[in-house]
């Protein structure tokens, strides 16, 4: 993950906080890992995208909670905002994982 050009992150929905962000966040968002770790997921999406994406996320989370053993993956195209105010379209592949602690 450290040398990937893909952006990889782990986000804790219960804590509303990132647990891990790969260094490629610098290229995609123009942010250092340290700065990106202080952001919320909603801050990483373009504002117009945020509302519809979080509705989808809620529905998917409910599905996951009803069957936590399910290994569903989701693929979305969303718009993000780079630190230089440039909007970019990205492909987001996501899944849910239960608490392993």
C-alpha positions in Angstrom: 0.0 0.0 0.0 2.9 2.4 0.7 4.1 2.3 -2.9 0.8 2.1 -4.7 -0.4 4.8 -6.9 -4.0 3.9 -5.8 -5.3 5.7 -2.8 -6.0 3.3 0.0 -7.8 4.3 3.2 -9.5 2.7 6.2 -12.3 4.8 7.6 -14.0 4.1 11.0 -17.6 5.1 10.6 -18.3 4.8 14.3 -15.5 7.2 15.1 -15.9 9.3 12.0 -12.2 9.2 11.5 -9.6 7.8 9.2 -7.5 5.0 10.6 -5.1 4.8 7.6 -4.4 6.7 4.4 -1.7 5.7 1.9 0.9 8.3 0.8 -0.7 8.6 -2.7 -3.2 11.0 -1.0 -0.6 13.6 -1.8 -1.0 13.1 -5.6 -4.8 12.7 -5.6 -5.7 15.4 -3.1 -2.6 17.5 -2.7 -2.6 16.8 1.0 0.0 15.2 3.2 -1.0 12.0 5.0 -0.9 13.9 8.3 -3.3 16.6 7.1 -5.6 14.1 5.4 -5.8 12.0 8.6 -7.4 15.0 10.3 -10.1 15.3 7.8 -13.6 13.7 7.8 -14.8 11.5 4.9 -17.3 14.2 3.9 -14.4 16.6 3.5 -12.7 14.4 1.0 -15.7 14.5 -1.4 -16.9 17.4 -3.6 -19.9 19.0 -1.8 -22.5 18.0 -4.4 -21.3 14.4 -4.4 -21.3 14.2 -0.6 -25.1 14.1 0.0 -25.9 11.4 -2.5 -22.9 9.3 -1.6 -23.7 9.3 2.1 -27.3 8.2 1.3 -25.8 5.3 -0.6 -23.4 4.6 2.2 -26.2 4.4 4.8 -28.2 1.9 2.7 -25.1 -0.2 2.2 -24.2 -0.1 5.9 -27.7 -1.3 6.7 -27.2 -4.2 4.3 -23.9 -5.0 5.9 -25.4 -5.0 9.4 -28.1 -7.4 8.3 -25.5 -9.8 7.0 -22.0 -9.0 8.3 -20.5 -12.1 6.7 -21.4 -10.8 3.3 -18.3 -9.9 1.2 -19.9 -7.1 -1.0 -17.8 -4.6 -2.9 -19.1 -1.4 -4.3 -17.8 0.5 -7.3 -18.7 4.2 -7.7 -17.5 7.2 -9.7 -17.4 10.2 -7.5 -16.1 13.7 -7.7 -13.4 14.9 -5.3 -11.9 18.3 -4.6 -8.1 18.6 -4.8 -6.4 21.1 -2.5 -5.8 23.4 -5.4 -9.7 23.6 -5.9 -9.5 21.4 -9.0 -12.4 18.9 -9.2 -11.5 15.4 -10.2 -13.6 12.3 -11.0 -12.3 9.1 -9.4 -13.3 5.5 -9.2 -14.0 4.4 -5.6 -14.1 0.7 -4.7 -15.3 0.1 -1.2 -16.4 -2.6 1.2 -17.4 -2.9 4.9 -15.5 -4.7 7.6 -16.7 -5.4 11.1 -14.8 -4.5 14.2 -11.9 -6.9 14.5 -10.7 -5.8 17.9 
